Amino acid sequence: MTSITLHHGDLPADLSFGSAVAVDTETLGLVPVRDRLCLVQLSAGDNSAHLVQFKQGAYNAPNLKKLLTDNSVEKIFHFARFDLAVLKTYLGVECAPIFCTKIASKLCRTYTDRHGLKDICRELIEISLSKEQQSSDWGTQELSAAQKTYAASDVVYLHELREKLELMLLREKRLDLAQACFRFLPHRVALDLSGWPNIDIFEH
């Protein structure tokens, strides 16, 4: 059973996640500049999750910000593009280095168009995730047990998925390309937040 710890406003100062931390966010919607950040989930890949819940406008969180900007700690996301935009908008941080399991999946699992977290968990590690709470109200003052379980499930498997996907990228000789994409993500986020979210500036 996954161990879940809820924190309010920030992480404890003495909490360590080792050399790689899985990160996810929950918001009130899918538009970062409109839909506020409500929750940040983190895991060290040890079947435990730490959830940081935020009140509206209260985004000081110095310990969380220190972790997210620590260049010695890899941040593992699924669909990092969205989470990075949210974290930059509300916490004012840029995360590096980054590994995005969705980008990795798209580069090495070219035999399918199913790259959601639920899909790759089912195929690569034989875990079935429930997405029932995905569209629930994350702005509520008291999170339900189901919400906490859902939020934790979005991060506790990311370390294992990274390992599986990294091996596939190496096999297909695409790891360097994936890493280049990860390094470009902050620029992609800057384009999103500056008004070019759906425009391919590289096309003719």
Residue pairs with C-beta under 8 A, 6 or more apart in sequence:
2 47
2 48
2 49
2 149
2 152
2 153
2 156
3 47
3 48
3 49
4 48
4 49
4 51
4 148
4 149
4 152
5 48
5 49
5 50
5 51
6 51
6 53
6 143
6 148
7 50
7 51
7 52
7 53
8 52
8 53
8 55
9 52
9 53
9 54
9 55
9 58
9 60
9 61
10 52
10 60
10 61
10 62
10 63
10 64
11 42
11 50
11 52
11 61
11 63
11 64
11 67
12 63
13 63
15 50
15 63
16 44
17 42
17 43
17 44
17 67
17 73
18 44
18 45
18 73
19 72
19 73
19 74
20 44
20 45
20 73
20 74
20 75
20 76
20 99
20 159
20 162
21 42
21 43
21 44
21 67
21 73
21 74
21 75
21 76
22 41
22 42
22 43
22 44
22 45
22 75
22 76
22 77
22 155
22 156
22 158
22 159
23 40
23 41
23 42
23 68
23 75
23 76
23 77
23 83
23 95
23 155
24 40
24 41
24 77
24 78
24 83
24 151
24 154
24 155
25 37
25 39
25 40
25 41
25 82
25 83
25 86
25 87
26 37
26 38
26 39
26 40
26 41
26 138
26 151
27 35
27 36
27 37
27 38
27 86
27 138
28 35
28 36
28 38
28 137
28 138
28 139
29 35
30 82
32 82
32 85
32 86
32 89
32 90
32 192
32 193
33 89
33 193
36 56
36 90
36 139
37 54
37 59
37 86
37 87
37 89
37 90
37 91
38 53
38 54
38 138
38 139
39 51
39 52
39 53
39 54
39 138
39 143
39 151
40 51
40 52
40 54
40 64
40 87
41 49
41 50
41 51
41 52
41 151
41 152
41 154
41 155
42 49
42 50
42 51
42 52
42 67
42 155
43 49
43 50
43 152
43 155
43 156
43 158
43 159
44 159
45 156
45 158
45 159
45 160
47 156
48 156
49 151
49 152
49 155
49 156
51 143
51 148
51 151
51 152
52 61
52 64
53 143
54 61
54 90
56 139
59 90
59 91
59 92
61 91
64 91
65 91
65 92
65 93
67 73
68 75
68 87
68 91
68 93
68 95
69 93
69 94
69 95
69 96
71 96
71 97
74 97
74 98
74 99
75 95
75 96
75 97
75 98
75 99
76 98
76 99
76 100
76 101
76 158
76 159
76 162
77 83
77 84
77 98
77 99
77 100
77 101
77 102
77 158
78 100
78 101
78 102
78 117
78 154
78 158
78 161
79 100
79 102
80 98
80 100
80 102
80 103
80 182
80 185
81 100
81 185
81 188
81 189
81 192
84 94
84 95
84 98
84 185
84 186
84 189
85 189
85 192
85 193
87 93
87 95
88 94
88 189
88 193
89 193
94 186
96 183
96 186
97 182
97 183
98 182
98 183
98 185
99 162
99 182
100 181
100 182
100 185
101 117
101 120
101 158
101 161
101 162
101 165
102 115
102 116
102 117
103 178
103 181
103 182
103 185
104 162
104 165
104 166
104 168
104 169
104 178
105 115
105 120
105 165
106 115
107 169
107 172
107 174
107 177
107 178
107 181
108 165
108 168
108 169
108 171
108 172
108 174
108 178
109 115
109 120
109 123
109 168
112 119
117 129
117 154
118 128
118 129
118 131
120 161
120 165
121 127
121 128
121 129
121 157
121 161
122 128
122 129
124 160
124 161
124 164
124 165
125 157
125 160
125 161
125 164
127 157
129 153
130 150
130 153
131 150
132 146
132 150
133 144
133 146
133 147
133 149
133 150
133 151
134 150
136 144
136 146
136 147
136 150
138 147
143 151
166 175
169 175
169 178
191 197
191 201
